[in-house]
Amino acid sequence: MMLDRRTAIAALLAHRGPDLAIVTGLGSTTYDVASVGDDDRNFYLWGAMGGAALVGLGLALARPDLRTAVITGDGELLMGLGGLATVGVQRPANLAIIVFDNGVYGETGMQASHTRHAVDLVATAHACGIELALDVTDPSELQRLGLLLSRFDRTLFARVRIAPDEPTRVLPTRDGVELKLRFRRAVGTGAADN
């Protein structure tokens, strides 16, 4: 079963608590997260293809008291598989990586991604050392994942199977300096003027 991406992101973040910071991957997941409401605790990566898992890992290690969710797409994660391996080695208890997998590279014309062929992201996460790796394919599993985001206590990976569509884009600011400053203020990661 393929889930609607906007319905999925709304269900996933319906129970977002004050201690959940979000790092988004390039493109569609940024628009998805912004569609449920822009929040200073959202760090949108513009032009950092393949870097979302590592940015989330850095935040999780710097702030072990703060839950961090990386919400990214299959294409972005595939470009950064080395980052997933590093997450599996470090295994921070406060890091979740959620992959919206539509089986296509949506930002470049809907070409088939490797997940449409032989690549299994859940098996890959397991192989990287992430023990809690879920395959989310229906609304009830998605609802459970949303609740889990408010209380997980070990590294979490989830692949959310979504339909390959392109809903209207909801664009948050693209000003990198503003994103950095507001995120730092919101999660307290250092001097806001740096």
Secondary structure, 3 states (H helix, E strand, C coil): CCECHHHHHHHHCCCCCCCEEEEECCCHHHHHHHHCCCCCCEEECCCCCCCHHHHHHHHHHHCCCCEEEEEEEHHHHHHCHHHHHHHHHHCCCCEEEEEEECCEEHHHCCEECHHHCCCCHHHHHHHCCCCEEEEECCHHHHHHHHHHCCCCCCCEEEEEEECCCCCCCCCCCCCHHHHHHHHHHHHCCCCCCC
